[in-house]
Amino acid sequence: MKDLTASQKALSNAKKQFLSTAKKTTAALGKERARLGRDIKRANGAAKKARLQLQKKAERLRKSSTDKVKKELKSQIASLKKTRDSAREEAKEMRTELVQVRADLSSASHHLAHALHVDRAMSQIEKKMQGLLSKKTSKKKAAKKKTAKKKSGKKTKRVTKKPSRKTAAKKSTSPKAAASAA
């Protein structure tokens, strides 16, 4: 009996730990996915901003006539191209990370669903075990009670009175009873 309770406790602790780990992992991966989504959006915004600035600078360069302004605009354009390219590269790297995080999240969600299914199954098994244990103990207690009681030879018979006709007639004279009888 002690082994059974010890194994039940160990199983219960392992189940709780497994469920909490699965939930924590799923939550952490969900947060990581959301963070990567925000970072990708931010990097795409930076790339778009750099591209628009690049277009504006190129338009100014086309309209400009002095060499000094052309040289300055060309250096700004080169800098903006580097910024745009780095933002694109960063977004590309984050997209590959996001694919991995989504795969991990899917796997963690699958394991969490499995853990919850196992948890429900274990709960049903525990209920059955408790039912079996309580039946055994109740049978033992019932057997002890039977041996402890002394049987008496006399049986008492319970007598019930039938209502008389007079009381039935009094009850039927009420307005509701008269309406229902009619």
N, C-alpha and C positions, 0 to 999 in steps of 0.2 A: 504494500500500500504506500509506504514511504517512497519507494522507487517511482511509483506511478505519479505521485504528487510532485516529486522532484523533476521528473521528465516533463510533466505538464508545465511547470514553472519555467524550465529551460526553453521549452518550445514556445511558450508565450513571450518570453523575453526576446528570443530570436526573431519571432514574428514581428514584434513591435519595432525592433531595431531595423529589420529589413524594410518595413513600411516607411519608417521615418527617413531612412537613407534614400529610398526611392523617391519620396516626396521632395526631399531637399535637393536631390540631383535634378529632378524635373524642374523645380523652381529656379535653380541656379542656371540651368541651360536655357530656360525661357528668358531670364534676365539678360544672359549673354547674347541671345538672338536679338532681343530688343535693342541692346546697346550697339551691336554691329549694324543693325538697320539704321539707327540714328547716325552712326559714324559714316555709313555709306551715303546717306542723304546729305550730310554736311560736306563730304568730299565732292559729291556731285555738284553741290551748290557752289563750292569754291572753284571747280573746273568751269562751270557755266559763267561765273563772274569773271574769271580770268579770260575766257573766250570773248565775252562781250567787250571787256577792256581792250583786248587785243584788236578787235574789229574797229573800235573807236580810234585807237592809236594808228592803225593802218590807214584809216580815212584821213586823219590829220596829216600823216606822212605824205599821203598822195597830194594833199592840198598845199603842203608847205613848200617853200621855195629855197629857204636858206640851208646851207650845209650844216650849220651848228644844230639847228632844230632837227634836221634829218638824222644826224648822228645820235642825238639824244633820244629821239623817238625809236630808232633802231635798237638801241640798248634796252630801252623799256620794253619793246616788243620781244626781244630775246629773253628778258627776265620773265615776262608774262608767259611765254611759251614754256619755259622751265617750270613755272608754277602750275600751269595747266597740265603738263605732262606728269608732274609728281602727284597732283591731285587725282589724275586718271589712274596712275599706277597704284596709289593707295586704295582707291575705290575697288580696283580689280583684286587686290590682295584681300580686302575685307570681304568681297563677294565669295572668294574661295573659302575663307574662314567660315562664312555664314553657311555655306553648303555643308561643311563638316559639322557645324553646331546644329543645324537642322536635322542631320542624320542622327547625331547623338541624342537630340531631343526626342526624335521619333522612337529611337531604341529605348530611351528612358521611360517614355510614356507607355510603351509596350510592356516593359518590365513592371511598371507601376500597376497597370491593369492586371497583369498576371499575379502580382503580389496581393492585390485586393481580392482577386478570385480565390487565391490560396487562403487568404485570411477568412473569407466567408466559408470556405469548405472546412477550415480548421474549427471555426466557431460551431458549425453544425456537428462536427465530430465530437467536440467538447460537450455540447448539449446532450448528445446521445450517450456519451460516457457518464456524464452526471446523472442522466436518467437511469442508466443501468446500475450505477453505484447506489443511487437512492432506492431503487427497487430492491436491491440485495439487502440494504440496511433496514428498509421497511419490513421486508419478509422476516428478518431476524428479530426485529422488535415485536412483530405480530406473533411470532412463535413464542417469544418470551412471555408476552401478555397472556396467551392462551394457557400456558402452563401455570402462570401465577394465579389466574382466576379459578374460583371453585364454581362448579356448575350446580345450580339448584334444580331440584326435581320439578318444581312447580313452574308452570308457564302462566303468565297473566294474559288474559284475553281483554282486548280493548273493546269497549262497547260504545257505539255512537248512537245518539238519539236522532230519530227522524222528527222533523218539525211537525207539529200538529196541524190540523186543517184550519183551526181558528187563527193561528198566527199567520198562516199563508193567506187567509182571507183578509186579514187586517192590512197586510202588506199590499195586496192588490187593489185596495180602495184609494190609494194615492192617485192624484190627477195624472201623473205621468204613466203609472201602471195601467190606469183605465184607458188612456189614450193609446198605449201600445197594444192593449188587449183588443181594442175595437178594430 
